[in-house]
Amino acid sequence: MKQRFGLLIDQERCIGCEACTVACQKENGASQGWIRVKTQEAAQKDTPAGSFPELRMHFLPMLCQHCERPPCADACPLGVIVKRDDGLVVLDVEACDGCQTCVDACPYEAIFFDDDRDKAEKCNLCAHRLELGLDPFCVICCEGQAMSFGDLNDPGSKIAKVIASRETFRLKIDEGTGPGVYYRPPKRPRGL
């Protein structure tokens, strides 16, 4: 079975510090970090989300989902977005003509447009680092150690074992894209 690289993000450990966003921007020389961290308010029992005194917040890092069936690659008229054999979905920024069809095609809003360069850009899971045997820089820099990287197809890998043994979810699976980023939800407080 061939490799399929992916991520597992543990919402219980994510502290919303956005170190992953800054790390991504610096490592890739991007116009912005290719990871957005969304804040989610959590409801407690019968109270509306975020109501005093039961305020609970969780964080959801959003990035390219490195889809099994990437709609951005299908939409790109020049074919500059490709899904590699290892599961990464990469964009050749230099070959991009700035048409933005990929931006519109991505259901995860994970492709960014650099107005200064007139080019699309997106997370590539630090493909340049992987070729050197290193983990993506966002994983290395995660303050809460909430991000794990590995081969989703290797049942013996740490990431595959965690996914198999714990509750996880993926974003917008109804889109049929087969996202390669898994999330472990935060624990629910007792009594809920």
QUIMOZI-V708153 format. One record per backbone hydrogen bond with DSSP energy under -1.0 kcal/mol. CO is the residue of the C=O (numbers start at 1). NH is the residue of the N-H. E is the energy in kcal/mol with one decimal. If there is no record, write none. Layout:
CO,NH,E  CO,NH,E
This chain:
4,152,-3.2  6,150,-1.8  7,182,-2.9  8,148,-2.5  9,184,-2.7  10,14,-1.6  18,22,-2.0  19,23,-2.8  20,24,-2.3  21,25,-2.1  22,26,-2.6  23,27,-2.8  24,28,-2.1  25,30,-1.2  36,62,-4.2  38,60,-2.8  40,58,-2.9  44,47,-3.3  48,51,-2.0  51,54,-1.3  56,42,-3.1  58,40,-3.5  60,38,-2.3  62,36,-2.6  65,180,-3.9  70,74,-1.5  71,75,-1.9  72,76,-1.4  80,92,-2.6  82,90,-2.6  84,87,-1.8  86,5,-3.3  88,84,-3.4  90,82,-2.4  91,93,-1.3  100,104,-1.6  101,105,-1.7  102,106,-1.5  106,109,-1.1  112,121,-2.6  114,118,-1.9  114,119,-1.4  119,114,-3.2  121,112,-2.8  126,129,-1.5  126,130,-2.1  127,131,-1.9  129,132,-1.2  129,134,-2.5  130,133,-2.0  136,140,-1.7  137,141,-2.3  142,145,-1.2  146,10,-2.9  148,8,-2.3  150,6,-2.1  151,154,-1.0  154,157,-2.3  157,161,-2.3  158,162,-2.2  159,163,-2.3  160,164,-2.2  161,165,-1.6  162,166,-1.6  169,183,-2.8  172,175,-1.9  173,176,-1.7  177,69,-3.0  178,68,-1.7  180,7,-1.6  182,9,-2.7  183,169,-2.5  184,11,-2.7  189,192,-1.4
